[in-house]
Amino acid sequence: MDAASMKLLAAGIAMIGTLGAGIGLGNIFAAWLSGIARNPAAAKQMNTTGFIGFAATELVLLLGFVVSMLLLFVAK
């Protein structure tokens, strides 16, 4: 394999983390909306936890994307 194909393969492997982040975001918001629907009075208490979970999952997604772009455009 030449270097160009190895860069593309490495960038594709780095994007696998974004798949898990997408599934995680779906699970977070499904549980969040289900919890609010069951107990609307506790919605304000669930907001903090929901936003922290969202931010942590989004961080994983962005890190995978940044690593992939670095492998594509910076690595030799």
N, C-alpha and C positions, 0 to 999 in steps of 0.2 A: 504494500500500500504506500502511496505517496503521501507527502505532508498535507496536501490540500484535502484529500479524502479523510485523513485522520482528524483534521480540524473540524470538518463537518460532522464526523461521527462523535467526536467529543462534545461538540455543541448540542447535538441531539440528545446525548446521554445526560447532559447538564439540565436539559429541559424536562426530564422525567419528574423532577421535584415539583414542577408547576402543575403536573397532573394531580399529584397528591394534595397540593394546595387548593386546587379547584374543588376536589371532592370534600376537603375539609371545610371550605367556605359554605358549600351546600349543606353540610351537616350542622354547622354552627347556626346558620340562619333558619334551618328547619326546626331545630330544637328551640331556638329563641322564640320564633313565632308560635310554636306549639305551647311553650310555657306562658307566653303572654295571653294566648287565647284561653288557657285554662284558669289563669289567675290574673285578670287585668289590673288588680290593685297593686300587684308586685312588679308592674312594668318598669317603674323608675329604678327599682333595685336591680333589675336584670340588665338595664342599659349599660352599666359600667362593665359588668362581666362580659357582655356581648361585644362591646367595643374592644376590650382587651383581647378577646379571642380572635376577633376580626383582624386586629392589627398584627398579632403574632403570626397568623396564617398568611396574611398579605406580605409580611416580611420574608417568609420562606419563598413565596412566589417571586417577589422582586429579586431576591438573591440568586435564585436559579436563572432568571432572565439575564441579570447582569453578568453572571459567570459565563453564560452561553455567549453573550455578545463580546465579552473579553476574549473568549477562545476564538471567535470568528474573526475579529478585527485587529487584535493586538498580538496574538501568538504567531510565531514564525514557523 
